């Protein structure tokens, strides 16, 4: 039973890490687009 619980907890932890990476990627893309807009307006 403890082994099953540990496996479930590890799986949930791994999923949360993967979803966090996707969120950070999206934030990075948004920041990059904002920087590009500032560069275009400066030109």
C-alpha distance matrix in Angstrom:
0.0 3.8 5.4 5.2 6.3 8.7 9.9 10.8 12.4 14.3 15.5 16.8 18.5 20.1 21.4 22.8 24.6 26.1 27.4 28.8 30.8 32.2 33.3 35.0 36.7 38.1 39.4 41.0 42.7 44.0 45.4 47.0 48.7 50.0 51.4 53.1 54.6 56.1 57.5 59.1 60.7 62.0 63.8
3.8 0.0 3.8 5.4 5.1 6.1 8.6 9.9 10.5 12.1 14.2 15.4 16.4 18.2 20.0 21.1 22.6 24.4 25.9 26.9 28.8 30.7 31.6 33.0 34.9 36.5 37.5 39.0 41.0 42.3 43.4 45.0 46.9 48.1 49.4 51.2 52.9 54.1 55.5 57.3 58.8 60.0 61.8
5.4 3.8 0.0 3.8 5.5 5.1 6.2 8.7 9.9 10.5 12.3 14.3 15.3 16.5 18.4 20.1 21.2 22.7 24.5 25.8 27.3 29.1 30.5 31.7 33.3 35.1 36.4 37.6 39.5 41.1 42.2 43.6 45.5 46.9 48.1 49.7 51.6 52.9 54.1 55.9 57.6 58.7 60.4
5.2 5.4 3.8 0.0 3.8 5.4 5.1 6.2 8.6 9.9 10.6 12.4 14.2 15.4 16.6 18.5 20.1 21.3 22.7 24.4 26.1 27.5 28.8 30.5 32.0 33.5 34.9 36.4 38.0 39.5 41.0 42.4 44.0 45.5 46.9 48.4 50.1 51.6 52.9 54.5 56.2 57.6 59.2
6.3 5.1 5.5 3.8 0.0 3.8 5.4 5.1 6.1 8.6 9.9 10.7 12.3 14.3 15.4 16.6 18.5 20.2 21.3 22.6 24.7 26.2 27.1 28.8 30.6 32.0 33.1 34.8 36.6 37.8 39.1 40.8 42.5 43.7 45.2 46.9 48.5 49.8 51.3 53.0 54.5 55.8 57.6
8.7 6.1 5.1 5.4 3.8 0.0 3.8 5.5 5.1 6.1 8.5 9.9 10.5 12.2 14.3 15.4 16.6 18.5 20.1 21.1 22.8 24.8 25.8 27.1 28.9 30.6 31.7 33.0 35.0 36.4 37.5 39.0 41.0 42.3 43.4 45.2 47.0 48.2 49.5 51.3 52.9 54.1 55.9
9.9 8.6 6.2 5.1 5.4 3.8 0.0 3.8 5.5 5.1 6.1 8.6 9.9 10.5 12.3 14.3 15.4 16.6 18.5 20.0 21.4 23.0 24.5 26.0 27.3 29.1 30.5 31.7 33.5 35.1 36.4 37.7 39.5 41.1 42.3 43.8 45.6 47.1 48.3 49.9 51.7 52.9 54.5
10.8 9.9 8.7 6.2 5.1 5.5 3.8 0.0 3.8 5.5 5.1 6.2 8.6 9.9 10.6 12.4 14.4 15.5 16.6 18.4 20.3 21.5 22.7 24.6 26.1 27.4 28.9 30.5 32.0 33.4 34.9 36.4 38.0 39.4 41.0 42.5 44.0 45.6 47.0 48.5 50.1 51.6 53.2
12.4 10.5 9.9 8.6 6.1 5.1 5.5 3.8 0.0 3.8 5.4 5.2 6.2 8.7 10.0 10.6 12.5 14.4 15.5 16.5 18.7 20.4 21.2 22.7 24.6 26.1 27.1 28.7 30.6 31.8 33.1 34.8 36.5 37.7 39.1 40.9 42.4 43.7 45.2 47.0 48.4 49.7 51.6
14.3 12.1 10.5 9.9 8.6 6.1 5.1 5.5 3.8 0.0 3.8 5.5 5.1 6.2 8.7 9.9 10.7 12.5 14.4 15.4 16.8 18.9 20.1 21.2 22.9 24.8 25.9 27.1 29.1 30.7 31.7 33.1 35.1 36.5 37.6 39.3 41.1 42.4 43.6 45.4 47.1 48.2 49.9
15.5 14.2 12.3 10.6 9.9 8.5 6.1 5.1 5.4 3.8 0.0 3.8 5.4 5.1 6.2 8.7 10.0 10.7 12.4 14.3 15.6 17.0 18.6 20.2 21.4 23.1 24.7 26.0 27.5 29.1 30.6 31.9 33.6 35.2 36.5 37.9 39.7 41.3 42.5 44.0 45.8 47.1 48.7
16.8 15.4 14.3 12.4 10.7 9.9 8.6 6.2 5.2 5.5 3.8 0.0 3.8 5.4 5.1 6.2 8.7 10.0 10.6 12.3 14.4 15.6 16.6 18.5 20.1 21.4 22.7 24.4 26.0 27.3 28.8 30.4 31.9 33.3 34.8 36.4 37.9 39.4 40.9 42.4 44.0 45.4 47.2
18.5 16.4 15.3 14.2 12.3 10.5 9.9 8.6 6.2 5.1 5.4 3.8 0.0 3.8 5.5 5.2 6.3 8.8 10.1 10.6 12.6 14.7 15.4 16.6 18.6 20.3 21.2 22.6 24.7 26.0 27.1 28.7 30.6 31.8 33.1 34.9 36.5 37.8 39.2 41.0 42.5 43.7 45.5
20.1 18.2 16.5 15.4 14.3 12.2 10.5 9.9 8.7 6.2 5.1 5.4 3.8 0.0 3.8 5.4 5.1 6.3 8.8 9.9 10.9 12.8 14.5 15.5 16.8 18.9 20.2 21.2 23.0 24.8 26.0 27.2 29.1 30.7 31.8 33.3 35.2 36.6 37.7 39.4 41.3 42.4 44.0
21.4 20.0 18.4 16.6 15.4 14.3 12.3 10.6 10.0 8.7 6.2 5.1 5.5 3.8 0.0 3.8 5.4 5.1 6.2 8.5 10.0 10.9 12.5 14.4 15.5 16.9 18.6 20.1 21.5 23.0 24.6 25.9 27.4 29.1 30.6 31.9 33.5 35.2 36.5 37.9 39.7 41.2 42.7
22.8 21.1 20.1 18.5 16.6 15.4 14.3 12.4 10.6 9.9 8.7 6.2 5.2 5.4 3.8 0.0 3.8 5.5 5.2 6.1 8.7 10.1 10.5 12.3 14.3 15.5 16.5 18.3 20.1 21.2 22.6 24.3 25.9 27.1 28.7 30.4 31.8 33.3 34.8 36.4 37.9 39.3 41.1
24.6 22.6 21.2 20.1 18.5 16.6 15.4 14.4 12.5 10.7 10.0 8.7 6.3 5.1 5.4 3.8 0.0 3.8 5.5 5.0 6.3 8.9 9.9 10.6 12.4 14.4 15.4 16.4 18.5 20.1 21.1 22.5 24.5 25.8 26.9 28.7 30.5 31.7 33.0 34.8 36.5 37.6 39.3
26.1 24.4 22.7 21.3 20.2 18.5 16.6 15.5 14.4 12.5 10.7 10.0 8.8 6.3 5.1 5.5 3.8 0.0 3.8 5.3 5.2 6.6 8.8 10.1 10.8 12.7 14.5 15.4 16.9 18.8 20.2 21.2 23.0 24.8 26.0 27.2 29.1 30.8 31.8 33.3 35.2 36.6 38.0
27.4 25.9 24.5 22.7 21.3 20.1 18.5 16.6 15.5 14.4 12.4 10.6 10.1 8.8 6.2 5.2 5.5 3.8 0.0 3.8 5.4 5.2 6.3 8.8 9.9 10.8 12.5 14.3 15.5 16.8 18.6 20.1 21.4 22.9 24.6 26.0 27.4 29.2 30.6 31.9 33.5 35.1 36.7
28.8 26.9 25.8 24.4 22.6 21.1 20.0 18.4 16.5 15.4 14.3 12.3 10.6 9.9 8.5 6.1 5.0 5.3 3.8 0.0 3.8 5.4 5.0 6.2 8.6 9.9 10.6 12.2 14.3 15.4 16.6 18.3 20.1 21.2 22.6 24.4 25.9 27.2 28.7 30.4 31.9 33.2 35.1
30.8 28.8 27.3 26.1 24.7 22.8 21.4 20.3 18.7 16.8 15.6 14.4 12.6 10.9 10.0 8.7 6.3 5.2 5.4 3.8 0.0 3.8 5.4 5.1 6.1 8.6 9.9 10.4 12.3 14.3 15.3 16.3 18.4 20.0 21.0 22.5 24.4 25.8 26.9 28.6 30.4 31.6 33.2
32.2 30.7 29.1 27.5 26.2 24.8 23.0 21.5 20.4 18.9 17.0 15.6 14.7 12.8 10.9 10.1 8.9 6.6 5.2 5.4 3.8 0.0 3.8 5.5 5.0 6.2 8.7 9.8 10.6 12.4 14.3 15.3 16.6 18.5 20.0 21.1 22.8 24.6 25.8 27.1 28.9 30.5 31.9
33.3 31.6 30.5 28.8 27.1 25.8 24.5 22.7 21.2 20.1 18.6 16.6 15.4 14.5 12.5 10.5 9.9 8.8 6.3 5.0 5.4 3.8 0.0 3.8 5.4 5.2 6.3 8.6 10.0 10.7 12.5 14.3 15.5 16.7 18.6 20.1 21.4 23.0 24.6 26.0 27.4 29.0 30.8
35.0 33.0 31.7 30.5 28.8 27.1 26.0 24.6 22.7 21.2 20.2 18.5 16.6 15.5 14.4 12.3 10.6 10.1 8.8 6.2 5.1 5.5 3.8 0.0 3.8 5.4 5.0 6.1 8.6 9.8 10.5 12.1 14.2 15.3 16.4 18.3 20.0 21.2 22.6 24.4 25.9 27.1 28.9
36.7 34.9 33.3 32.0 30.6 28.9 27.3 26.1 24.6 22.9 21.4 20.1 18.6 16.8 15.5 14.3 12.4 10.8 9.9 8.6 6.1 5.0 5.4 3.8 0.0 3.8 5.4 5.1 6.2 8.7 9.9 10.5 12.4 14.3 15.3 16.5 18.5 20.1 21.1 22.6 24.6 25.8 27.2
38.1 36.5 35.1 33.5 32.0 30.6 29.1 27.4 26.1 24.8 23.1 21.4 20.3 18.9 16.9 15.5 14.4 12.7 10.8 9.9 8.6 6.2 5.2 5.4 3.8 0.0 3.8 5.4 5.1 6.2 8.7 9.8 10.6 12.4 14.3 15.4 16.7 18.6 20.1 21.2 22.8 24.6 26.1
39.4 37.5 36.4 34.9 33.1 31.7 30.5 28.9 27.1 25.9 24.7 22.7 21.2 20.2 18.6 16.5 15.4 14.5 12.5 10.6 9.9 8.7 6.3 5.0 5.4 3.8 0.0 3.8 5.4 5.1 6.2 8.6 9.9 10.6 12.4 14.3 15.5 16.8 18.6 20.1 21.4 22.8 24.8
41.0 39.0 37.6 36.4 34.8 33.0 31.7 30.5 28.7 27.1 26.0 24.4 22.6 21.2 20.1 18.3 16.4 15.4 14.3 12.2 10.4 9.8 8.6 6.1 5.1 5.4 3.8 0.0 3.8 5.4 5.1 6.1 8.6 9.9 10.6 12.3 14.3 15.5 16.6 18.5 20.2 21.2 22.9
42.7 41.0 39.5 38.0 36.6 35.0 33.5 32.0 30.6 29.1 27.5 26.0 24.7 23.0 21.5 20.1 18.5 16.9 15.5 14.3 12.3 10.6 10.0 8.6 6.2 5.1 5.4 3.8 0.0 3.8 5.5 5.0 6.2 8.6 9.8 10.5 12.3 14.3 15.3 16.5 18.5 20.0 21.3
44.0 42.3 41.1 39.5 37.8 36.4 35.1 33.4 31.8 30.7 29.1 27.3 26.0 24.8 23.0 21.2 20.1 18.8 16.8 15.4 14.3 12.4 10.7 9.8 8.7 6.2 5.1 5.4 3.8 0.0 3.8 5.4 5.2 6.2 8.7 9.9 10.7 12.6 14.4 15.4 16.8 18.6 20.4
45.4 43.4 42.2 41.0 39.1 37.5 36.4 34.9 33.1 31.7 30.6 28.8 27.1 26.0 24.6 22.6 21.1 20.2 18.6 16.6 15.3 14.3 12.5 10.5 9.9 8.7 6.2 5.1 5.5 3.8 0.0 3.8 5.5 5.0 6.2 8.7 9.9 10.7 12.5 14.4 15.5 16.7 18.8
47.0 45.0 43.6 42.4 40.8 39.0 37.7 36.4 34.8 33.1 31.9 30.4 28.7 27.2 25.9 24.3 22.5 21.2 20.1 18.3 16.3 15.3 14.3 12.1 10.5 9.8 8.6 6.1 5.0 5.4 3.8 0.0 3.8 5.4 5.1 6.2 8.7 9.9 10.6 12.4 14.4 15.4 16.8
48.7 46.9 45.5 44.0 42.5 41.0 39.5 38.0 36.5 35.1 33.6 31.9 30.6 29.1 27.4 25.9 24.5 23.0 21.4 20.1 18.4 16.6 15.5 14.2 12.4 10.6 9.9 8.6 6.2 5.2 5.5 3.8 0.0 3.8 5.4 5.1 6.2 8.7 9.8 10.5 12.4 14.3 15.6
50.0 48.1 46.9 45.5 43.7 42.3 41.1 39.4 37.7 36.5 35.2 33.3 31.8 30.7 29.1 27.1 25.8 24.8 22.9 21.2 20.0 18.5 16.7 15.3 14.3 12.4 10.6 9.9 8.6 6.2 5.0 5.4 3.8 0.0 3.8 5.4 5.1 6.4 8.8 10.0 10.8 12.5 14.6
51.4 49.4 48.1 46.9 45.2 43.4 42.3 41.0 39.1 37.6 36.5 34.8 33.1 31.8 30.6 28.7 26.9 26.0 24.6 22.6 21.0 20.0 18.6 16.4 15.3 14.3 12.4 10.6 9.8 8.7 6.2 5.1 5.4 3.8 0.0 3.8 5.4 5.1 6.3 8.7 10.0 10.6 12.7
53.1 51.2 49.7 48.4 46.9 45.2 43.8 42.5 40.9 39.3 37.9 36.4 34.9 33.3 31.9 30.4 28.7 27.2 26.0 24.4 22.5 21.1 20.1 18.3 16.5 15.4 14.3 12.3 10.5 9.9 8.7 6.2 5.1 5.4 3.8 0.0 3.8 5.4 5.0 6.2 8.7 9.8 10.8
54.6 52.9 51.6 50.1 48.5 47.0 45.6 44.0 42.4 41.1 39.7 37.9 36.5 35.2 33.5 31.8 30.5 29.1 27.4 25.9 24.4 22.8 21.4 20.0 18.5 16.7 15.5 14.3 12.3 10.7 9.9 8.7 6.2 5.1 5.4 3.8 0.0 3.8 5.4 5.1 6.2 8.6 10.1
56.1 54.1 52.9 51.6 49.8 48.2 47.1 45.6 43.7 42.4 41.3 39.4 37.8 36.6 35.2 33.3 31.7 30.8 29.2 27.2 25.8 24.6 23.0 21.2 20.1 18.6 16.8 15.5 14.3 12.6 10.7 9.9 8.7 6.4 5.1 5.4 3.8 0.0 3.8 5.5 5.2 6.2 8.8
57.5 55.5 54.1 52.9 51.3 49.5 48.3 47.0 45.2 43.6 42.5 40.9 39.2 37.7 36.5 34.8 33.0 31.8 30.6 28.7 26.9 25.8 24.6 22.6 21.1 20.1 18.6 16.6 15.3 14.4 12.5 10.6 9.8 8.8 6.3 5.0 5.4 3.8 0.0 3.8 5.5 5.1 6.4
59.1 57.3 55.9 54.5 53.0 51.3 49.9 48.5 47.0 45.4 44.0 42.4 41.0 39.4 37.9 36.4 34.8 33.3 31.9 30.4 28.6 27.1 26.0 24.4 22.6 21.2 20.1 18.5 16.5 15.4 14.4 12.4 10.5 10.0 8.7 6.2 5.1 5.5 3.8 0.0 3.8 5.4 5.3
60.7 58.8 57.6 56.2 54.5 52.9 51.7 50.1 48.4 47.1 45.8 44.0 42.5 41.3 39.7 37.9 36.5 35.2 33.5 31.9 30.4 28.9 27.4 25.9 24.6 22.8 21.4 20.2 18.5 16.8 15.5 14.4 12.4 10.8 10.0 8.7 6.2 5.2 5.5 3.8 0.0 3.8 5.5
62.0 60.0 58.7 57.6 55.8 54.1 52.9 51.6 49.7 48.2 47.1 45.4 43.7 42.4 41.2 39.3 37.6 36.6 35.1 33.2 31.6 30.5 29.0 27.1 25.8 24.6 22.8 21.2 20.0 18.6 16.7 15.4 14.3 12.5 10.6 9.8 8.6 6.2 5.1 5.4 3.8 0.0 3.8
63.8 61.8 60.4 59.2 57.6 55.9 54.5 53.2 51.6 49.9 48.7 47.2 45.5 44.0 42.7 41.1 39.3 38.0 36.7 35.1 33.2 31.9 30.8 28.9 27.2 26.1 24.8 22.9 21.3 20.4 18.8 16.8 15.6 14.6 12.7 10.8 10.1 8.8 6.4 5.3 5.5 3.8 0.0
